Amino acid sequence: MASKKGISAQRLKKIRKRQKDCLWNASYTPSILATPQEAPSKSHAYTLKPQKFGRQIHLLSTPERNAALIGLYHPDVVGLQEQRMLWPEPTVHPLWQMPGIDRSKLQPIRGLIKVAEGMGHLNLLPIVKVRLSHAEVTTTVFPWVGDLLWAVKDKSGQIFCVNWSIKSDYQDFKRPPFRKPRKSADDNTSGNLLERHEIEQQYYKDAGIRTLFISDKHIDQHVVANLRQIFLHHHRPVNLSDHQKEEILNRFKIAFDTGVPPSDVITSFIERRKYTEHECRDLFYQAIWTRKLRVDLFKPVLINLPMSPESRNVIDVYQDWFKELS
């Protein structure tokens, strides 16, 4: 949800301007940017630039970054709208602007106001005073902001959305971030937070979109560490021909099958002055990212040690996170 930094008329105007169209291309701008001026001050903000989206994505916490890496690695993911505004008013389905989509099958969004009102929780929506052009002041609902909204293409070619709400621990869905829970008997903070998550869930469910509440503790830290390292190399340009790239990849595959460390392959090419260390290293990690080398991502992937064959497929382990609402 939006940080306290953002609850103002000026911020409301900025968010609405950024989220006016919400195209699924490089022009998409999230409601909140991962900058010191906008990101929550007590969390770690990150930007990543995945090759498949052609733009920077803005992540407002370490758990968000860790979850995003799982999504970016998934081959069926075709789009991401992070920090997407939850519109107070009725609006079109998030996939309305997706190229090639059949709009006739898309259910509209009712909006936060109608959802919250129907659930009896209209009082939970933040409000802000806005001065109109003729000097009149009006009160309007300030939007909530989600975490990660994915567009996923299934095996039949149909595209659907999955909404992820992410915290460090499942208990964090019951209490405000960066704050110790109060012990007073009349404190209803936990109840309000649960109701806020229920509103978000219903907001998307009305449009046939599934919401998952994801805990960082359910993300394997070896997988995260490996994907972080691999991501740094996944789209670096390697100025070699397809034939040269295939030669390097084949050597890595032989090393994989025979238990030879990747560093030995790289050293061999360097000593013969055939390819540089950077070329070999980038292609090694890119081969893992594209699953041409099926190494075990649940163990540390170290370039100076033999590669471990894949014992569990990351895609299979987290497959439930990418399923459509049934």
C-alpha positions, 0 to 999 in steps of 0.5 A, a space after each residue: 500500500 502507499 506509504 505515508 509520504 504519499 497521502 496529499 493532494 499533490 501526490 494524488 495528482 501525480 499518481 493519477 497522471 502516472 496511472 492514467 493509461 497503464 500500458 503493458 510496455 516500456 512506458 508504464 510508470 508505477 504509482 510510487 518510484 523506488 527513490 528516497 523521495 517516494 519509497 518508504 523510508 524504513 525499507 530498502 528500495 530497488 530498481 531492476 531492468 529485465 530484458 523482457 520488459 525494456 524498462 526499470 521496475 521499481 520495488 519498494 522492499 527486499 521481499 518485493 525484490 525477492 518475489 519479483 526475481 521469481 516472477 521475472 525468471 518464469 518463462 510464462 510471464 509476459 508483463 508486470 505492473 508494479 505499484 499499480 494504483 487501486 482505483 477508487 472509481 470503477 475502471 476497466 480490467 488491467 489487461 484492457 491495454 494488453 496488445 492482442 487481448 480479447 476485451 469482450 472477455 474482460 470483467 471491469 473493476 468496480 473500484 475501491 469505494 464500491 468494494 469497501 462499501 459493500 463489505 462495510 469498510 468504507 471508513 478504512 479508505 484514506 481521504 484527502 482534501 483537493 482544491 478545485 480550479 474554482 477554489 472550492 475544496 472537496 474531499 476524495 478517496 486517496 487510492 491504495 497501491 498494490 505490489 506486483 500485478 503479473 500478466 501470465 500467458 498459459 499454454 493455450 496462449 490466453 493471458 490472465 493476471 495474478 496479483 501478489 501482495 508481499 510481506 516479510 512474514 505472514 504476521 506482517 499482513 496483520 500489523 503495520 510495517 515497522 511498528 510493534 503491535 500494541 497490547 491494548 485491548 481496544 486496539 483494532 489495528 490487526 483487524 483493520 489490516 486484515 480487512 484492507 487485504 480482504 478489500 484488495 482481494 475482492 477488488 481484483 476478484 471481481 475482475 476474475 483476478 487471483 490475489 496471493 499473499 506471499 511471505 518472503 520466508 517462503 522464498 528459498 534464499 539460495 534461489 534468491 541469491 542465485 537469481 540475483 547473481 544471474 540477473 546481473 548478467 542476463 541481458 548483457 550484450 555479448 558481441 559474438 556470432 551465434 556459432 561462437 556462442 554455441 561453442 561456448 555453451 557446448 563446452 559448459 554443457 560438457 563440463 556440466 555432464 562431467 563435473 568440471 567447474 565452469 571456471 576451468 572452461 573459462 580459463 581454457 578459452 582465455 589461455 587460448 586467447 579465444 574468448 574473454 572472461 567477461 564473454 564466457 561468464 556472461 554466457 554462462 549465467 545467461 544459459 542458466 537464466 534461459 534454462 539451457 543449463 539446468 543447474 540446481 538453484 536451491 544450492 549456491 551456484 559457484 563458478 569455481 565448483 562443479 555444477 549440481 544438476 537440477 534437483 527441483 525446478 524453481 518453476 515447479 516449486 512456485 507454480 501455484 503463484 502463477 495460477 489463474 483464479 479458478 
